[in-house]
Amino acid sequence: MLTFNTSFFWGLFPRLATALPFTMEVIIASILLCLLLGSLVAVIRIARIPVLHQLCEIWLSYNRSMPFILDLYLVYFVLPAIVRMLHISPDGWPLTTYVLVALAFHYTPVISEIIRPAYLSVDKGQHEAAIVFGLSPWHRVVHIIAPQALPVALPGLVSEAINILKDTSVMFFIGVVDLMGRAGLIINANYGQGKLETYCAVALIYWFLVILVEVSFHIFQRLNGQNMRRA
């Protein structure tokens, strides 16, 4: 018979909250890292740099076909062997290193595929006008191109940020004690009892985190729109 212990359920949140700061750190670091590297790959693809451009296309094709959990395991087992071949010892590396590398490997080309068409959506006349006014490439991108490309890219970036958030939930498979890892420890300490209550509590926390990401991006989008209107 299925039962639900309400008092046990509400008592779970303070216990799960102890893993929340670390989980949020990994989520934020992953999103920023993927955004940075995705922008770099987008530049390579827009400029069509020989060899690198083709490698990025293969990378994108590969990651479209792979679930993140498989990339996480590949990084966890293969990366140490690769760095040892380079005479670098991975001993003592924190497990979060593998998580960040796996997330960056998995999501960088996907994010580049969002940034690239957003950049190309800006009218070529804007680029030409910026060049006529003597703006440097950096200032052209920051002051002319990015404000116009950002609204196009933002919905896709929000979607991928949420996907990154959700995929961090599997890092406990390699021993990282995040929110899901903490839930597993609580269930084990309770001798396997309270699984329903624990996973329902975790589900509510992840739901809240997704809503927080969406609200943050919407606020950013509104502020960006106001700044563009003032400009």
Backbone as CSV, one residue per row, in Angstrom:
resi,resn,N_x,N_y,N_z,CA_x,CA_y,CA_z,C_x,C_y,C_z
1,MET,0.846,-1.202,0.000,0.000,0.000,0.000,0.886,1.259,0.000
2,LEU,0.561,2.195,-0.892,1.337,3.425,-1.014,0.960,4.392,0.096
3,THR,1.960,4.832,0.849,1.720,5.789,1.930,2.625,7.001,1.740
4,PHE,2.210,8.098,2.339,2.978,9.343,2.235,2.988,9.996,3.606
5,ASN,4.199,10.065,4.187,4.374,10.634,5.526,4.611,12.143,5.383
6,THR,3.590,12.929,5.670,3.666,14.380,5.470,4.702,15.036,6.373
7,SER,4.743,14.636,7.617,5.698,15.257,8.546,7.139,14.930,8.138
8,PHE,7.372,13.704,7.689,8.705,13.332,7.211,9.054,14.139,5.957
9,PHE,8.058,14.318,5.083,8.258,15.072,3.839,8.706,16.497,4.124
10,TRP,7.996,17.203,4.998,8.361,18.593,5.297,9.685,18.694,6.037
11,GLY,10.028,17.657,6.789,11.300,17.665,7.496,12.495,17.418,6.588
12,LEU,12.237,17.004,5.358,13.320,16.734,4.415,13.988,17.997,3.882
13,PHE,13.228,19.080,3.757,13.753,20.276,3.091,14.978,20.865,3.783
14,PRO,14.986,20.995,5.113,16.214,21.490,5.743,17.405,20.554,5.517
15,ARG,17.163,19.254,5.471,18.245,18.285,5.267,18.760,18.340,3.831
16,LEU,17.855,18.485,2.886,18.263,18.590,1.480,18.929,19.928,1.190
17,ALA,18.519,20.962,1.927,19.045,22.312,1.682,20.541,22.402,1.920
18,THR,21.099,21.479,2.692,22.544,21.521,2.957,23.350,21.278,1.675
19,ALA,22.743,20.585,0.708,23.435,20.316,-0.561,23.109,21.359,-1.619
20,LEU,22.197,22.257,-1.318,21.743,23.220,-2.323,22.814,24.236,-2.714
21,PRO,23.574,24.824,-1.781,24.606,25.799,-2.199,25.625,25.194,-3.168
22,PHE,26.103,23.986,-2.874,27.060,23.340,-3.765,26.430,23.053,-5.123
23,THR,25.194,22.571,-5.115,24.492,22.286,-6.376,24.346,23.554,-7.208
24,MET,24.004,24.663,-6.569,23.846,25.933,-7.285,25.181,26.414,-7.833
25,GLU,26.258,26.224,-7.080,27.585,26.616,-7.574,27.935,25.870,-8.849
26,VAL,27.667,24.560,-8.871,27.959,23.753,-10.058,27.087,24.190,-11.233
27,ILE,25.818,24.460,-10.973,24.898,24.872,-12.034,25.351,26.201,-12.647
28,ILE,25.634,27.199,-11.801,26.031,28.524,-12.292,27.364,28.444,-13.031
29,ALA,28.336,27.727,-12.453,29.640,27.589,-13.103,29.503,26.893,-14.451
30,SER,28.646,25.883,-14.517,28.443,25.141,-15.769,27.824,26.026,-16.843
31,ILE,26.815,26.794,-16.469,26.143,27.668,-17.439,27.116,28.716,-17.974
32,LEU,27.877,29.349,-17.078,28.824,30.384,-17.508,29.928,29.794,-18.387
33,LEU,30.441,28.619,-18.007,31.494,27.978,-18.783,30.999,27.600,-20.175
34,CYS,29.809,27.016,-20.242,29.244,26.615,-21.538,28.935,27.827,-22.406
35,LEU,28.494,28.917,-21.782,28.206,30.135,-22.541,29.487,30.729,-23.113
36,LEU,30.544,30.750,-22.318,31.834,31.285,-22.772,32.402,30.453,-23.922
37,LEU,32.461,29.142,-23.720,33.017,28.270,-24.756,32.105,28.198,-25.977
38,GLY,30.791,28.261,-25.743,29.850,28.260,-26.870,30.018,29.483,-27.738
39,SER,30.298,30.640,-27.117,30.549,31.864,-27.886,31.814,31.730,-28.720
40,LEU,32.844,31.112,-28.134,34.100,30.912,-28.860,33.903,29.989,-30.067
41,VAL,33.173,28.911,-29.867,32.907,27.977,-30.972,32.034,28.647,-32.029
42,ALA,31.099,29.497,-31.608,30.266,30.223,-32.570,31.122,31.122,-33.451
43,VAL,32.125,31.777,-32.859,33.042,32.621,-33.634,33.783,31.779,-34.667
44,ILE,34.245,30.612,-34.245,34.958,29.720,-35.168,34.059,29.316,-36.332
45,ARG,32.807,29.025,-36.018,31.888,28.571,-37.060,31.455,29.719,-37.965
46,ILE,31.279,30.905,-37.403,30.902,32.065,-38.220,32.050,32.447,-39.154
47,ALA,33.270,32.435,-38.617,34.440,32.775,-39.427,34.854,31.636,-40.351
48,ARG,34.288,30.450,-40.121,34.597,29.264,-40.925,36.109,29.025,-41.006
49,ILE,36.723,29.022,-39.824,38.164,28.778,-39.750,38.452,27.348,-40.204
50,PRO,39.329,27.189,-41.191,39.597,25.846,-41.725,39.983,24.858,-40.628
51,VAL,39.583,23.636,-40.799,39.837,22.503,-39.895,39.026,22.656,-38.600
52,LEU,39.202,23.779,-37.880,38.456,23.980,-36.636,36.952,24.007,-36.901
53,HIS,36.563,24.647,-37.993,35.146,24.715,-38.355,34.585,23.312,-38.573
54,GLN,35.300,22.483,-39.326,34.837,21.126,-39.597,34.794,20.281,-38.319
55,LEU,35.781,20.459,-37.458,35.802,19.720,-36.195,34.612,20.103,-35.309
56,CYS,34.277,21.395,-35.306,33.129,21.858,-34.517,31.818,21.287,-35.058
57,GLU,31.719,21.147,-36.374,30.515,20.567,-36.972,30.379,19.096,-36.571
58,ILE,31.485,18.361,-36.576,31.457,16.957,-36.145,31.093,16.857,-34.667
59,TRP,31.671,17.748,-33.881,31.395,17.812,-32.434,29.898,18.034,-32.189
60,LEU,29.303,18.973,-32.911,27.882,19.256,-32.766,27.045,18.049,-33.160
61,SER,27.389,17.427,-34.270,26.652,16.253,-34.735,26.715,15.126,-33.705
62,TYR,27.892,14.935,-33.120,28.062,13.889,-32.104,27.171,14.144,-30.891
63,ASN,27.217,15.385,-30.373,26.491,15.675,-29.138,24.985,15.711,-29.310
64,ARG,24.521,15.923,-30.521,23.088,15.841,-30.769,22.578,14.411,-30.590
65,SER,23.491,13.450,-30.689,23.100,12.042,-30.636,23.348,11.401,-29.279
66,MET,24.068,12.086,-28.385,24.505,11.480,-27.131,23.708,11.987,-25.929
67,PRO,23.255,11.086,-25.060,22.709,11.535,-23.775,23.841,12.015,-22.880
68,PHE,23.549,12.973,-22.019,24.612,13.548,-21.195,25.258,12.518,-20.282
69,ILE,24.483,11.588,-19.755,25.039,10.612,-18.827,26.167,9.817,-19.480
70,LEU,26.049,9.543,-20.785,27.108,8.813,-21.489,28.371,9.666,-21.596
71,ASP,28.202,10.950,-21.914,29.366,11.848,-21.961,30.031,11.976,-20.594
72,LEU,29.222,11.992,-19.544,29.770,12.091,-18.191,30.638,10.875,-17.880
73,TYR,30.155,9.690,-18.199,30.936,8.483,-17.957,32.195,8.441,-18.827
74,LEU,32.077,8.868,-20.087,33.242,8.873,-20.971,34.323,9.810,-20.435
75,VAL,33.912,11.004,-20.001,34.875,11.960,-19.439,35.494,11.396,-18.159
76,TYR,34.674,10.802,-17.318,35.136,10.295,-16.028,36.169,9.176,-16.188
77,PHE,35.965,8.310,-17.193,36.866,7.174,-17.369,37.985,7.434,-18.381
78,VAL,37.727,8.280,-19.384,38.706,8.481,-20.454,39.655,9.641,-20.161
79,LEU,39.136,10.742,-19.580,39.973,11.922,-19.347,41.226,11.620,-18.522
80,PRO,41.130,10.847,-17.421,42.361,10.545,-16.674,43.410,9.837,-17.524
81,ALA,42.978,8.928,-18.397,43.940,8.226,-19.260,44.611,9.187,-20.228
82,ILE,43.824,10.147,-20.745,44.386,11.115,-21.702,45.414,12.014,-21.023
83,VAL,45.072,12.531,-19.853,46.002,13.462,-19.187,47.250,12.733,-18.695
84,ARG,47.109,11.464,-18.359,48.301,10.695,-17.967,49.238,10.511,-19.155
85,MET,48.671,10.367,-20.356,49.510,10.283,-21.556,50.296,11.567,-21.767
86,LEU,49.764,12.687,-21.254,50.442,13.982,-21.357,51.329,14.241,-20.140
87,HIS,51.530,13.174,-19.341,52.376,13.252,-18.143,51.815,14.229,-17.107
88,ILE,50.486,14.252,-17.027,49.795,15.047,-16.008,49.013,14.071,-15.127
89,SER,49.157,14.219,-13.837,48.470,13.315,-12.916,47.094,13.872,-12.533
90,PRO,46.026,13.088,-12.767,44.696,13.547,-12.360,44.364,13.196,-10.909
91,ASP,45.299,12.558,-10.228,45.061,12.174,-8.830,44.813,13.424,-7.987
92,GLY,43.761,13.368,-7.213,43.418,14.497,-6.368,42.484,15.500,-7.013
93,TRP,42.171,15.327,-8.298,41.212,16.231,-8.932,39.849,16.078,-8.260
94,PRO,39.169,17.153,-7.959,37.807,17.022,-7.421,36.871,16.448,-8.477
95,LEU,35.881,15.697,-8.035,34.946,15.066,-8.969,34.168,16.090,-9.786
96,THR,34.003,17.292,-9.226,33.282,18.327,-9.969,34.023,18.732,-11.246
97,THR,35.345,18.495,-11.279,36.114,18.782,-12.495,35.567,17.985,-13.663
98,TYR,35.293,16.703,-13.425,34.767,15.835,-14.484,33.360,16.269,-14.896
99,VAL,32.586,16.718,-13.912,31.232,17.187,-14.221,31.281,18.416,-15.117
100,LEU,32.118,19.384,-14.766,32.228,20.614,-15.552,32.763,20.335,-16.950
101,VAL,33.768,19.464,-17.044,34.314,19.116,-18.362,33.251,18.425,-19.206
102,ALA,32.512,17.507,-18.597,31.475,16.782,-19.339,30.358,17.712,-19.805
103,LEU,29.938,18.619,-18.936,28.887,19.576,-19.315,29.373,20.501,-20.423
104,ALA,30.612,20.980,-20.295,31.170,21.860,-21.328,31.285,21.114,-22.649
105,PHE,31.747,19.879,-22.597,31.883,19.078,-23.814,30.520,18.834,-24.467
106,HIS,29.516,18.600,-23.640,28.191,18.251,-24.170,27.427,19.459,-24.696
107,TYR,27.513,20.599,-23.982,26.636,21.725,-24.307,27.296,22.850,-25.100
108,THR,28.620,22.913,-25.133,29.288,23.994,-25.863,28.851,24.083,-27.319
109,PRO,28.890,22.991,-28.103,28.480,23.124,-29.509,27.002,23.432,-29.669
110,VAL,26.181,22.965,-28.738,24.738,23.243,-28.807,24.477,24.734,-28.613
111,ILE,25.165,25.329,-27.634,25.003,26.758,-27.385,25.547,27.573,-28.554
112,SER,26.626,27.081,-29.165,27.161,27.783,-30.343,26.140,27.806,-31.472
113,GLU,25.330,26.763,-31.544,24.305,26.687,-32.585,23.161,27.656,-32.316
114,ILE,23.036,28.136,-31.091,22.052,29.169,-30.750,22.628,30.553,-31.035
115,ILE,23.886,30.755,-30.658,24.528,32.068,-30.804,24.787,32.396,-32.273
116,ARG,25.214,31.414,-33.050,25.600,31.656,-34.449,24.450,32.237,-35.276
117,PRO,23.266,31.607,-35.324,22.191,32.208,-36.124,21.698,33.536,-35.560
118,ALA,21.800,33.721,-34.238,21.409,35.003,-33.643,22.332,36.107,-34.145
119,TYR,23.624,35.810,-34.201,24.599,36.775,-34.727,24.323,37.066,-36.199
120,LEU,24.055,36.022,-36.968,23.822,36.184,-38.409,22.487,36.855,-38.707
121,SER,21.583,36.892,-37.709,20.278,37.525,-37.927,20.374,39.047,-37.968
122,VAL,21.474,39.596,-37.451,21.663,41.052,-37.469,21.986,41.487,-38.896
123,ASP,21.273,42.488,-39.355,21.441,42.960,-40.724,22.893,43.341,-41.016
124,LYS,23.375,42.954,-42.193,24.759,43.242,-42.562,25.041,44.742,-42.603
125,GLY,24.005,45.520,-42.853,24.186,46.975,-42.850,24.646,47.494,-41.505
126,GLN,24.239,46.813,-40.413,24.677,47.225,-39.077,26.182,47.031,-38.931
127,HIS,26.675,45.893,-39.457,28.120,45.635,-39.420,28.864,46.703,-40.218
128,GLU,28.346,46.989,-41.404,29.013,47.944,-42.290,29.016,49.351,-41.686
129,ALA,27.901,49.723,-41.062,27.825,51.047,-40.438,28.829,51.167,-39.296
130,ALA,28.958,50.079,-38.511,29.909,50.103,-37.400,31.338,50.249,-37.907
131,ILE,31.627,49.597,-39.036,32.968,49.697,-39.621,33.215,51.114,-40.126
132,VAL,32.191,51.717,-40.744,32.319,53.086,-41.262,32.631,54.061,-40.143
133,PHE,32.005,53.838,-38.974,32.242,54.731,-37.838,33.546,54.413,-37.108
134,GLY,34.292,53.440,-37.625,35.610,53.156,-37.085,35.635,52.378,-35.790
135,LEU,34.548,51.659,-35.477,34.523,50.873,-34.246,35.406,49.641,-34.386
136,SER,36.080,49.295,-33.307,36.897,48.084,-33.305,35.986,46.861,-33.321
137,PRO,36.521,45.689,-33.710,35.685,44.478,-33.702,35.010,44.233,-32.357
138,TRP,35.742,44.462,-31.259,35.173,44.258,-29.930,33.989,45.194,-29.688
139,HIS,34.171,46.476,-30.001,33.090,47.437,-29.785,31.921,47.187,-30.739
140,ARG,32.216,46.718,-31.946,31.131,46.387,-32.878,30.238,45.303,-32.290
141,VAL,30.853,44.284,-31.729,30.086,43.162,-31.167,29.333,43.601,-29.909
142,VAL,30.033,44.268,-28.996,29.450,44.602,-27.694,28.350,45.649,-27.810
143,HIS,28.571,46.693,-28.630,27.651,47.832,-28.657,26.630,47.789,-29.800
144,ILE,26.923,47.044,-30.850,26.029,47.034,-32.008,25.378,45.671,-32.225
145,ILE,26.189,44.639,-32.312,25.688,43.324,-32.698,24.993,42.604,-31.538
146,ALA,25.678,42.515,-30.395,25.149,41.747,-29.265,23.774,42.228,-28.793
147,PRO,23.545,43.540,-28.627,22.207,43.962,-28.177,21.080,43.556,-29.119
148,GLN,21.391,43.430,-30.424,20.359,43.028,-31.378,20.245,41.505,-31.488
149,ALA,21.366,40.811,-31.282,21.356,39.351,-31.391,20.824,38.685,-30.126
150,LEU,21.015,39.346,-28.983,20.643,38.740,-27.711,19.167,38.360,-27.615
151,PRO,18.223,39.246,-28.009,16.811,38.844,-27.930,16.485,37.619,-28.773
152,VAL,17.210,37.436,-29.877,16.989,36.263,-30.733,17.513,35.003,-30.050
153,ALA,18.669,35.123,-29.391,19.309,33.961,-28.776,18.732,33.603,-27.414
154,LEU,18.128,34.565,-26.735,17.759,34.374,-25.331,16.820,33.192,-25.084
155,PRO,15.746,32.999,-25.862,14.879,31.841,-25.585,15.624,30.511,-25.657
156,GLY,16.485,30.361,-26.661,17.268,29.137,-26.777,18.258,28.981,-25.637
157,LEU,18.871,30.089,-25.211,19.821,30.042,-24.103,19.121,29.662,-22.797
158,VAL,17.914,30.172,-22.591,17.140,29.812,-21.402,16.859,28.315,-21.396
159,SER,16.443,27.805,-22.548,16.141,26.375,-22.668,17.364,25.517,-22.354
160,GLU,18.526,25.902,-22.886,19.734,25.113,-22.640,20.223,25.277,-21.203
161,ALA,20.029,26.455,-20.607,20.392,26.638,-19.199,19.575,25.695,-18.319
162,ILE,18.307,25.533,-18.645,17.451,24.615,-17.890,17.894,23.172,-18.109
163,ASN,18.278,22.842,-19.338,18.777,21.486,-19.607,20.060,21.206,-18.824
164,ILE,20.941,22.210,-18.750,22.167,22.045,-17.957,21.819,21.829,-16.492
165,LEU,20.890,22.636,-15.994,20.447,22.507,-14.603,19.958,21.084,-14.333
166,LYS,19.123,20.570,-15.214,18.566,19.228,-15.009,19.639,18.148,-15.122
167,ASP,20.577,18.334,-16.043,21.599,17.306,-16.229,22.616,17.262,-15.096
168,THR,22.731,18.330,-14.318,23.621,18.252,-13.158,23.092,17.256,-12.129
169,SER,21.832,16.864,-12.257,21.244,15.934,-11.284,21.826,14.532,-11.378
170,VAL,22.567,14.224,-12.457,23.122,12.871,-12.588,24.575,12.802,-12.129
171,MET,25.122,13.913,-11.625,26.531,13.868,-11.240,26.758,13.002,-10.010
172,PHE,25.692,12.660,-9.282,25.879,11.776,-8.133,26.224,10.357,-8.583
173,PHE,26.050,10.066,-9.886,26.416,8.748,-10.405,27.916,8.493,-10.309
174,ILE,28.714,9.569,-10.290,30.168,9.387,-10.157,30.637,9.761,-8.751
175,GLY,29.704,9.890,-7.830,30.061,10.084,-6.429,29.997,11.501,-5.910
176,VAL,29.503,12.437,-6.723,29.382,13.827,-6.271,28.132,13.954,-5.402
177,VAL,28.294,14.472,-4.196,27.151,14.602,-3.291,26.481,15.947,-3.529
178,ASP,25.619,15.968,-4.524,24.820,17.164,-4.819,23.442,16.955,-4.206
179,LEU,22.439,17.613,-4.752,21.082,17.490,-4.232,20.574,16.046,-4.333
180,MET,20.754,15.429,-5.502,20.332,14.043,-5.681,21.188,13.102,-4.842
181,GLY,22.475,13.393,-4.750,23.346,12.571,-3.906,22.931,12.636,-2.447
182,ARG,22.569,13.820,-1.993,22.099,13.991,-0.620,20.807,13.226,-0.399
183,ALA,19.929,13.232,-1.396,18.674,12.470,-1.299,18.972,10.978,-1.138
184,GLY,19.935,10.472,-1.903,20.304,9.071,-1.783,20.846,8.730,-0.409
185,LEU,21.653,9.626,0.161,22.198,9.403,1.497,21.082,9.372,2.546
186,ILE,20.095,10.248,2.383,18.974,10.285,3.334,18.189,8.984,3.265
187,ILE,17.949,8.490,2.054,17.207,7.234,1.885,17.983,6.070,2.478
188,ASN,19.291,6.034,2.241,20.119,4.962,2.804,20.129,5.017,4.329
189,ALA,20.219,6.230,4.888,20.232,6.379,6.346,18.895,5.959,6.953
190,ASN,17.843,6.024,6.127,16.506,5.650,6.588,16.177,4.210,6.206
191,TYR,17.213,3.447,5.835,17.077,2.032,5.480,16.087,1.798,4.336
192,GLY,16.151,2.702,3.350,15.327,2.534,2.159,13.904,3.036,2.301
193,GLN,13.551,3.521,3.467,12.204,4.047,3.664,12.137,5.525,3.266
194,GLY,10.947,5.982,2.923,10.745,7.389,2.608,11.204,7.807,1.226
195,LYS,11.312,6.834,0.305,11.760,7.175,-1.051,10.785,8.123,-1.738
196,LEU,9.494,7.846,-1.615,8.490,8.688,-2.281,8.573,10.121,-1.779
197,GLU,8.597,10.289,-0.465,8.653,11.630,0.110,9.940,12.356,-0.298
198,THR,11.059,11.618,-0.282,12.354,12.235,-0.606,12.398,12.706,-2.045
199,TYR,11.992,11.856,-2.966,12.061,12.235,-4.377,11.026,13.298,-4.734
200,CYS,9.899,13.308,-4.042,8.921,14.389,-4.256,9.506,15.723,-3.788
201,ALA,10.216,15.699,-2.648,10.846,16.928,-2.137,11.913,17.420,-3.112
202,VAL,12.724,16.494,-3.619,13.761,16.866,-4.593,13.122,17.434,-5.855
203,ALA,12.027,16.814,-6.300,11.333,17.294,-7.502,10.845,18.727,-7.312
204,LEU,10.309,19.040,-6.148,9.837,20.398,-5.881,10.995,21.398,-5.881
205,ILE,12.131,20.983,-5.347,13.302,21.876,-5.321,13.785,22.157,-6.744
206,TYR,13.874,21.118,-7.576,14.298,21.327,-8.960,13.281,22.178,-9.724
207,TRP,12.023,21.987,-9.445,10.978,22.812,-10.066,11.190,24.272,-9.694
208,PHE,11.466,24.517,-8.420,11.729,25.884,-7.965,12.958,26.463,-8.658
209,LEU,14.018,25.662,-8.802,15.240,26.147,-9.442,14.999,26.511,-10.899
210,VAL,14.211,25.700,-11.603,13.890,25.995,-13.001,13.092,27.291,-13.106
211,ILE,12.124,27.464,-12.211,11.350,28.705,-12.198,12.261,29.895,-11.920
212,LEU,13.229,29.714,-11.019,14.174,30.785,-10.689,15.003,31.174,-11.910
213,VAL,15.457,30.195,-12.682,16.215,30.473,-13.903,15.351,31.226,-14.905
214,GLU,14.122,30.769,-15.104,13.230,31.419,-16.062,12.944,32.861,-15.667
215,VAL,12.666,33.088,-14.389,12.375,34.445,-13.914,13.594,35.341,-14.070
216,SER,14.772,34.807,-13.757,16.005,35.596,-13.883,16.237,36.035,-15.319
217,PHE,16.052,35.116,-16.258,16.244,35.454,-17.659,15.183,36.436,-18.153
218,HIS,13.955,36.287,-17.664,12.894,37.224,-18.072,13.190,38.634,-17.565
219,ILE,13.705,38.725,-16.332,14.081,40.033,-15.792,15.213,40.629,-16.622
220,PHE,16.197,39.799,-16.958,17.307,40.264,-17.783,16.812,40.720,-19.150
221,GLN,15.885,39.966,-19.715,15.342,40.315,-21.035,14.611,41.654,-20.979
222,ARG,13.844,41.878,-19.910,13.118,43.136,-19.771,14.073,44.306,-19.603
223,LEU,15.103,44.112,-18.775,16.097,45.179,-18.578,16.848,45.480,-19.879
224,ASN,17.170,44.432,-20.634,17.862,44.628,-21.908,16.978,45.375,-22.900
225,GLY,15.676,45.062,-22.882,14.754,45.776,-23.766,14.625,47.242,-23.411
226,GLN,14.633,47.526,-22.107,14.569,48.923,-21.665,15.826,49.682,-22.075
227,ASN,16.976,49.046,-21.952,18.234,49.698,-22.329,18.278,49.963,-23.832
228,MET,17.745,49.034,-24.633,17.726,49.227,-26.076,16.811,50.367,-26.475
229,ARG,15.668,50.497,-25.763,14.742,51.597,-26.072,15.360,52.944,-25.719
230,ARG,16.132,52.979,-24.616,16.805,54.233,-24.253,17.870,54.588,-25.281
231,ALA,18.530,53.552,-25.811,19.557,53.802,-26.810,18.949,54.301,-28.115
